[in-house]
Each structure stands twice: as structure tokens, then as C-alpha cells.
Amino acid sequence: MLRLLDGERFRLKRPLGELFRNTAEAVNRIGAISPVHLIVVGDIVSAEFLRSGLRPDKIVVDFRAMRSGVSKDVREVIESYPIPTLKVRNPAGTITPELRDAMKAEPPVKIIVDGEEDLATIPAVLEAPVGSVVAYGQPNEGVVLVKVSEQKKREFRKLLSLFKEIHSNRTST
């Protein structure tokens, strides 16, 4: 399991791709790009994209936004998206092997995280095929689109230096 080092979260607060102030602009841009895969991280942006008619290949949600539970409406939009579901554990501030493996799953797939999906953008970019787009919500700012290229993958691999490998004492059942 990778744990974000103390004091490094601020490095991930800036947009890691192109920031759009509203969902409609981001949706239009995705339409212009026609990505190989569309991967969406976050409950609010997933629900907004689904409402706009987009059909992401993968969504990653934890049914929380800004540390609070999402509205019943957001939850219903996500739950009603008829694609296979994977459930994974991913504690706050970590990237677990379980989450990384889920990001390797063949699309379409809905990944429901028990814990926190805030850092799922990193494995999403690293596992996505070149030509894909990873979208995520930037709190209080808008939607970020990351166009996956070999250069972006290199940038995201460097972000792993902000983490420390830790070994969980939990055993599988």
C-alpha cells in the first residue's frame, strides 16, 4: 500500500490537467477529443457527466463529497448507471493494491471505494491507455481533464515519490 507522506497533500491540490470552471465546458471538450476511454474519479463529476449524457468507461466513487455523504439524487444517478461494479477498500491518504488492480479492470466498470477515492486519479492515469481522458473534480474550482499521454504518465509516475510504501497488517479472508 502506498501512503501519501505527511505534508505532501498540498502538492496534489493544484490541477493535474486542464481545469474547466463548469461541467458543460468539460463535456464539450471531451466530445471534441473523442477519448479512447473516459475515466471519471469523484461522485459529483460522475453524476454530472452521466446527467449530461456521457457514458464513462470507468467511474470511481466513494459516495462522499467534501468529506460529507452525497445527496440521494447523486447516489441514485451513480447507482443506476448499468455497468458492472467492483468494490474496493482504500483508506484515506492511500493507494491500495486493491484500487490499483481495480483500475486495470476491463471497462466498463464502476469502482465503489470503501474509504476515499481522492487519490484514484493517479492509478487511473497510470493504467489508462494513451489517448484516454481522466476527469476529476477540483474542489471549489471545477472539473479537471487529464489527457493521457506518455508524457503525462511520466509526470504521474513522479508523483509516486510523494508516497511511502507501507505494509498492512490486515490479512485477506
N, C-alpha and C positions, 0 to 999 in steps of 0.2 A: 504494500500500500504506500502511496506517496502522500505525504503531509506537507502542506504549504508551511514554509518556515515562518516563525514569528516575525512580524514586522514587514513581511513582503507582500501582503494583500494589496497595499496601495499601488504596487506596480501593475496590478491587474485591473485597476479602476478605470484606466483610460481605454477608449475604444480600440479594439484589436483589428479593426477593419474600417469600412466606410459607414459613418453614422448618418442615419436618416431621422429627422425630427418627428416624422409621423409614419404610421404603418402604410398608408396609401402610396407614399413615395417609394418605400421599400418594396412593396408588392409590384409596382410598375417596373422598378429596376430589375427585380427577379424575372419578370416577364421578358424584359429586353435581353437578359443574359441567357435564358433557357439552360439552366444548370443541368449537369449530368445527374446529380442528386441534390435535393434540398433537405437539409438537416436543420431542425429548429430546436433550440435549447431555451426552455422557460415557458411557464404556464400562460402568461398574458400574451406574449407574442405568438405562441402556438394557437391559442384561441382566436386571436385577431386574424392570423393568416387563414385558419380554417373558415372563419366567417367570411373572409374576402373571396373564398372560392379556391384558394391554393390547396393543394393536396401534398403536403410534405412526405418525403420518403421515410424520414425518421423524425420523431419528436421525443424530447427528453423533458420530463416534467416531475415535479415533486408535490404538486397541489399546494404550493406556498408561493407567495409573492411578497417581497419586502418583509420577510420574517413572520408573516401572518398567513392564515389559510386563505385560499382564493374563494371567490364568490361561488355560489351554487351554479350560476349561469356558466362561468368559465369552466368549472369542473364538468358540467354536463356536455359542453361543446367538445371537450377533450375526450371524455369517456365515450361519446357517441361516434367518434372517428373510427370507422370499421376496419382496423388493421390489427395484426397480431400484437400481443402485449408481452413484454418482458418486465419482470420486477427485479430490481437490484437494490442492495444496500450500499450506501455511500455516505459516511458521516461527514458533517460539516468540515470544510478545510482540507478534504482529502480527494484523491482519485484512486479508487479501489481497482484491483484486477477485475472484479465483477463488472464494474462500469466500463472499463476498457474493453472487456470481452463483449459486452452488450453493443458497444459502438461498432464492433466488427460484424454484427449480425446482418444477414441479407435483408435489404429493405423489401417491402415496407415493414416498419416496426415502431411501436410506441413503447418507450422505455420509461417506466414509472419508478422513481427513485424514492426509497425509504431513507430519509436523511436530507441531503442537499445536492442539487444539480448545478450549483453556481459555477463549478469548475469544469463541467462536462464539455464546454466549448473546446478545451484543449485536446482531449482524446477525439472529439468529433472531427476536428480539422486534421489531426494526425492520421485518422483512419479513413477519411473520405477520399474518394477518387479525385484526382486533379480534374478541374472543371466543375466541381460541385460548389455549392454555396452553403455556408453555415451561418444561420441567423440567430441572434440572441438579443434579449432586451438589455439595454443600458439604463439602469435605474434613473428615473427623473430626467432622462435625456432623449430616449428614442429607441430605435432598432439599429443594430449593427449587422452589416453583411460582410462576411469574410469570404472572398473568392479564393478557393483552394487552388494553389499552385505549388510547384516545388519550392519556390522562394518562401511562401507562407508556411509550408511545412517546416522548413529550416528555422524560421522565426519562432514557431511554436515549440519545436524541439528545444530551443534555447530557453524557453520559459520553464522547462522542466528543471533547470538549475535552481529555481526558486523553491524547490521541494526537496524533502529528505525522505529516503526510503525507510519505512518503519515496518516492523513485523507485528502483525496482530496476534494476540494470544487466543483468539477465537478459533474454534475448530468447526469444521463443517459437520452437519448431521445428515 
